[in-house]
Amino acid sequence: MAAGSTVAEPKLVAQERWRPRANPWAIAATVALAAFMEVLDTSIANVALPHIAGSLGASQDESTWVLTAYLVSNAVVLPMGGWAASIIGRKNFFMFCIVIFTVSSFLCGIAPSLGLLLLFRVFQGAGGGGLQPMAQAIMADSFEPSKRGLAFALYGIVAILAPSIGPTLGGWITDNYSWHWIFYINIPVGILALIMTQRMVDDPPWIKADRKNLLKVDGMGIGLLVISMAALQITLDKGEEKDWFNSDFIRFFGIAFIVSFIALLAWEWYAKNPIMELRLLKNRNFATCCFLMLFTGGLLNATTVLQPQFLQAQLGYTATIAGLSLSAGGLVLLFMMPLAGQAVSRLPARNIIVFGFCCFAASYYYTAIRINLGLSFGMASFLRVVQVAAIPFVFISVTTAAYFGMPVQKNNQVSGLINFVRNIGGSILISLTGAGITELGQFHQNQMLKQLTPSTANLQNQISALSSVFSRTAGAANANQLAQGQIYNMMQQQAHTLAYRDMYFILCAASLIMVPLGFLLRKNKPGSGGEIAIH
């Protein structure tokens, strides 16, 4: 073909003929509201765990299953949306998920025991798992392809902003009311979203609901998906606590994940009616987008955890104040999302993605050289702004590029898989960065201990100076031990600060590795939606 010619997206003509009855932006706002409610719940309960444990007579360790139960259930349902929509229709499935999520939220709020709370969180995660991919697919079909970038900007606010404000909102609600209200606030939002969806959302003609598809259920695929996701989440959630693969418990679930996940991939690739249509990965564009989104979701979630964790553990911030340090980043996201949407409609997606990962690398490098024990709240807020400024450009571009060259009939599967890998990437990178901080902190501590020998003059001078201070309040007999303890605590703080610095350097290097992967994407013709330029 001649240079500059294009390959049109399959079924594009059929899509251009159909238009939803309601204004596409009203539809986008409706489905975004429901998805925002669900994404918020993935992080809003984090800071309330001690209160939940105390209220229900559970240990801190047991309370973490409140998060795990939700995440496992959510991850299992995420890729199943396409199959479920083929049975009852996408709109009906979306509304069904809203009902399940809202009712489960109420039940979580009134749960009298940890066991029941975990059960209701499983139901809540299952309902929420269908909201994200269906919301994205509805947006993709409601807008003409050339305007998808702007629509996904609104979806980006949901996927990126909600996890950022979740801990802050959860901490404020828990401190001023009770942990029950982090679930109750979903009820009015869910009712409103249900009414608006009923009135505004329509299924396009290529989505054919057929209850006979229920008989085509991929039972083996569902079973392997449940086992693999449960094993993965348990491994990631309990790995650091159990000393990873030194524990028989973690080895068992790690092996269970590897075996079941490989079996899942093999089964879904060849299954006649798979719940996850993995054969879509034959499309190089889509496969590349899945990998890029895996890493993007990981970066978003990991950095959202790293900074508040550092501020609380090393600088003594409260959970609420540490969460507030992310707020400035949230405001920047609101401003940058529309700009990113406009950029996607004017520039090739892969160019924006490459630029975005370069910005990621620069922001993590800057964070690494500025992070220290004298970090102020203002600088912490600015570092968060620097870290998130490029996220909208990468997120929207990757999401938009995932649909290039894909038949519109596959939009449900595309959105399900792209959201699935984003959530999995978040879980994996949160766990890996947490483990990395622990290991790097121990490494730096050991290096420092090698320099602190009894004959070290600086050490003896520090002990002597601190002993003279402590002797006035604790007595001479205790002063020396208190002085040594103080120095040890200072050393631990410095070692872990160096660990956070190293982790940001590692994220910088990983972002640079993603840059050449961006060039694997086919260069699209800006403003044409799914058309890809051939050179």
N, C-alpha and C positions, 0 to 999 in steps of 0.2 A: 504493500500500500504506500501511497505517497506520504512524504513527511507532512506532519500536521493534521493528517486525517484522524478520524476518531472511530472508536468502537462504542456504539450506544449500549446503554444498560438494557439487558433483556426485559421485556415486558414494559418498557418505559412508556410506550404509547398508551397501553391500557391504564397505567397509573395516571397519565395526564388527563384522560377522559373523566376520571372519577374525582369528585370533590365532596368533602363532607358538608353537611347542611349548615353546621355552626361555623363561626369564625375560627380559623385554625389556631389563633392565639388564645382564644377562650378555651379551646380543647386542650392546648398545651398547658395552660394554667391549671386546668382541672386535674389532669393526670399528674402534673408536677406536684400539686398539693398532696395527693395521696402518697406519691413516692417520697416526698420530703418527710412526711410523717413516719414512714417506714425506715428510711435511712437514719433519721434522727435517733431511732430506738436502738440502733446498733452501738451507739456510744453513750447515750444519756444515762444508762444505768451504771456505768463504770464507777463513778465517784460515790454512788449510793450503796455499794456493796457492804461496807462496814455497818451501815444503818440497817440494811436488810438482814444481815447475819445476826445482829443484836436483837432485832425485833422478833425474828423467827427461831431464835435459840440455835443457830447454826454457827459453825466455825467459819473463819475467814476463807479457809481453803474450800469448804463446801459451797460457800456463796459464789465462788467463781463459776460454778456450773450454771448460774443464772445467765451468764454471758455465753458459755459454751453451748448450752441447750438451744439457744436462739440461733447462734451462728451455724451450727450443724444443720438444723432444720431449714434455715434460710438457704444454705448452700445446696441442699438436696433439691429444693423446689425451683431454684433459679433457672436451670437449664430445661426444666420440664414444661415451661409455659407454652411452647409451640404445640406440643402434644395435647395439653389440656384445652387450649383454645380451639383445636380441631374438633373437639367433642361438643363443646357448648357454645363456641364462638368467643372471640377475644373480648368483646365488651362484657358479656356475661361472666367470663372468667375473671376479668378485672374487678367487676362489682362483687363477685363471690369472695375474692381475696380481701377486698375492703371490709366486707362483713366479718369474715373470719378474724382479721387483724383487730378490728374495733371491739368485737365481743371478747376476744382473748385478752385485750388490754384491760377491759373492765374486770375480767376474772383474775388477772394478775394482781390488780390493785386490791382485791378483796381476799386474796389467797391467805388462808390461816396457817399454812405450814410450808416449809421449803419444798417438800415433795410435790404439793399441788402447784406451787409457783413454777417449778421446773416443767411440769406437765403443760401448764397454760403457756409458758414461754415457747415450748415446742410448737403448740398450735399457732401462737403469734408469729413465730419465725416462718412457719409454713405459709401463712396468709401473706406475710410480707415478701416472701420469696417470689411471688408472682407479680408484685406491683412494679418493681424496677424494670424488668425487661418488657413488660406489657406497656408501661408508660412510654418507654423509649420507642417501641415499635409503633404505637399509636401516633406519636409525634412524627416519626419517619413517613408514615402513610398520609398524615393530615396535611403536610406541606409538600409543595412541589420540590423535586430534588435540588434545585438550585438554591433553595432557601432553607435547606436542612441545617446548615451551619448555625443560622440564627436560632432555629428551634432547639438545637442541641446546646446552645448557650444557656437557655432556660433550664434544660435538664442538667447541665453542668453545675448550676447553682444548687440543685438538689443533691447531686452526688458528691460535691466537693465541700459546699458550705455546711451542710447538715452535720457531718462528722466533726467539723471544727467547733461548732457552737454547742454540740451535745453535752460535753463534760461541764462546760460553764453553766448551761441551763439546768442540767441535772443537779449540780452542786447547789445552785441558788434555790431550786425548788425543795431539795432535801433539807437545806439549812433553815429555810423560812417556813416550810409546811411539813411535809413528811414524804418518805420515799414512795408512798402509795400514789401520790399525785404525778409522778413521772409517767405512770401508766394511764391515769384518768384523763390527762390532757389530750390523749389521742381520741377520746370519745366524740367531742363536738367536731373535731377536724374530720374524723371518719364519716360522721353523718352528713356533713356538708359535702365532702368529696363524693359520697354515694349518690346524693341527690343531683349534683352537677353532672356526674358521669351519665346518669340515666337520661338526663335532658339533652346533653350535648354530643356525646360520643356515638359514632356509628361504625359498624364493621364495613370495610371495603368489599366489593363484590368477589374478590379472589379468595376471601376467607370463607370457606364452606364448612359450616358446623354439621357434623354427622355423628350421632351417638353410637353408630356402629364402630367408630374408631376406638371406643372404650374396650371393645373386644380385641383390639389389636395392641393392647397394652404390652409394653416391653418389660415384663416382670423381672427378667434376669438383669436388664440394664438398671432398673430402679433399685434392685437389691444390691448390686455392685456399687452403685452410686452412694447409697446410704452407708454401706460398710466403709467405703474408701473415705468419704467425707468425715464420718464420725471418727475413724482412726486417725486421719490427718489432724483434725481439730484437737483431739485429746493429746496427740503427740506434741503439737505446738503449744497447747495450753499448759501442759504439765511437764514439758521437757526440762525447762530450767529448774523447776522445783525438785524434780527427781534426779537431777544430774545427768540428763539426757541418756545416752546409750550405755551408761554404766548401770542403768536400772533395767531389771528384767521387765518391768511394767512398760517402760518406754520402748524397749526393743520389741516386745510383743506387738504393740500398736503400730510401731514404725514398719515392721515387716508386714503386718496386716494391710497397712496402707499401700505399700509398694506392690504387693501381690494383687490386691483387689483393684488398684488403679490401672495396672497393666492389663488385667483381665477386662476391665471396663472399656478401655480404649480399643482392645481387640474386638470385643463383642459389638460395641456401638459402630465400629467401622463397617462391619459386615452384616449387621442386623437389617432385616427387611423393613421394620418400622421402629427405628431407634428413637429414644427420647431425646438424645443429643445427636444431631446430624453432623458427625465429625467429618464426613466426606466433603463438607464445605471448606475444610482446611486445604483441599487440593488447590483452591484459589490462593495464589501466592499473596495477593493483597490482604485477604482476610486473615490468613495464617500469620502474616507479619503484624497486622493490627492486634491480633490476640496476644502475641508476645509483648508488643509494646504496651498494651493496656495492662497486662499482668504486672509489668514493672511500674507503670504509672500509678496504678492502684496501690502498689506496695509503697512507693515513695510518699504518696499522699497520707496514707494511714500511719506509716512508720514515723514520719516527721511530726505528725500531729501528736504522737505519743512521746517522742524523744524530748521535745522542748519542755513540756510541763513536768515530765519526769525529772529532768535535770534541775529545774527550778525548785521543785519540792524536795528532792533528795539532797541536793548540794547547797542550796541557798535558803532552805527553810520556808519557802512560800506555802501558803495554804492552797488547797485544791482549787478553790474559787479564784484566787488571785492568779495562780498559774494558768488556769483556763482563760482568764481575761487577757493574758499576754497574746493569745491567739486571735483576739477580737479584731485588732487592726488588720490582720491578714484577711479576715472574713469580709471586712468593708472593701478592701482592695479587690477581692474576688468579685464582689457585686459590680464594681466599676469595670473590671477587666473582661468579664464574661461577654457583654455586648460587643466590645471591641474585638474579642477573639472571634465571635460569630461573624462579624463583618469581614475580618481578615480571611476567614475560610472561604467566603464567597468571592474573594478577589484574588487570592493567591493559591498556588498549588499546595495541597495539604501536606505533602512530604517536605516541602521547604519550611513550612511552619513547624512541623514536628522536629526537624533537625535543629532549627533555631531554638526551639523550646528546650531540648535536651542540653544544648550548649549553655543556655541560661540556667538550667538546673545545676550543671557542673559548677558554673561560676558562683551561684548562690551558696552551694554547700561548701565550696572552698572559702568563701568569705565568712561563712558561719564558723568554720573550723578555726580560722585565725583570730576570730573575735571572741569566742566563747572562753570565759574564765570565771574565777570565783568572785570577781568584782562586777559581774554583769548586772547592769541596772534593769529595771522594769522597762524603761523606754527603749534601751538597746535590744532587749529580748523581743519586744513588740516589733521593732524595725527588722530584726533578723527574720521574724516570721513573715513580714511583708515581702522581703527579698526572696524567701523560699517559695512563696505561693504565686508570685506575680506571673510566672510563665505557665503555671498549671492549666489555666483555661485554654491556652493556645494548643497545648499538647492534647489535652483531654478531648476538646471539641474536634480537633483535626483527626485524631485516631478514630473517634466514634464515627465521624462522617465518612472517613476513608474505608471503614469496615463494610459499608454498603455499596462501594463502587463495584460495578460489574455483577452484582447479586440480583437474582430475580425477586420481584416484589413479594412473591408468594413465600419467600424464605426470610422475610423481615423478622418474623417472630423468633425463628431459630437464631438469626444473626444477633438480635438484641439479647436473647437468652445467654448465648455463649460469651458475648463480649462482657456482659455484666458478671457472669460466672467467673471468668478469669480475673476480672478486676477485684472481686471480693476475695478470691483465693490468694491473689497477689498481696492484698492487704494483710491477711492472716499470716502468710509466710514471712513477709518482711518485718512485721511487728515482732514476731518471735525471734527471727534471726538477729535483728538489731538489738533486742533485749539481751539475748545470749551473748552477743558480741561485746556489749558494754560490760557484762560480768567478767568475761574472759580477759578483755583488754585491761580492765581495772585491776584484776589480779596480776596480770603481767607487769604493769607499771608499778604496782605495790611491791612486787618481788624485786624489781630493779632498784627501787628506792631503798629497800631494806639492805641491799648489798652495800649501799653507801653510808648507812647509819650504823656504824660500829661503836662500841664503847670508847674507842680511842679518838673518835671524830671530835675535833675541837668545837665546831659549830653546834653539834648536838649537845655537848656538855654545857656550852654557854646558854643554850636555849633552856635546858633542864634547870640550870641554876637560876636563871631569870624567872622562870615560871614558878619554881619552888619557893622563891622569896615572896611571890605574890600569894600563893596558896597557903603559905604558913601563917599568914595573918588571919585567915578565915577558917582553915581546916586544921591548923596545928602542924608543927614541924614533922610529926610522925607520919602524917598522910601526904605531906606536900610533895615529896619526891614521886610517889606513885601517881598522884593526880597530874603532875607535870608530864610524866611519861605518857599517861593516857591522853592528855591534851595533844601532845605531839603526834601520837599515833592516829588520832582522829583527823588532825590536819593533813597527815600524810595520805590517809584514805581519801579525803576530799580531793586532794591534788591528783591522786592516781585516777580517780573516777572522772575528774574533769579532763584529764588527758585521754581517757577512754572515749568520752563523748567527742573530743576533738578528732581522734582517729576515726571514729565512726562516720563523721561528716566527710572526712577525706575519702573514706571508702565509698560513700554514696556519690561523691564527686567523680571518682574514677569509674564507677558503674554507669553513671549518666553519660560519660564520654564514650563508653563502649556501645551505648545505644545509638549514638550518632550515625555510624555507618549503616546500622540496621534500617534507619529511616530511608536510606536511598534504595532499599529493596522494594519500596512501594512504587507502583506505576504512577507516573506524573499525570494528574488529572487536569482537565481543562476547567479553570476557575469559572464558577457561575453556571456550570452545566450539570451539576449534581453528579451523575454516575458516568459521565463520558471520560474516557481515558485517552490521552494523547499517545499516538504511535509515532516513533521517530525512526 
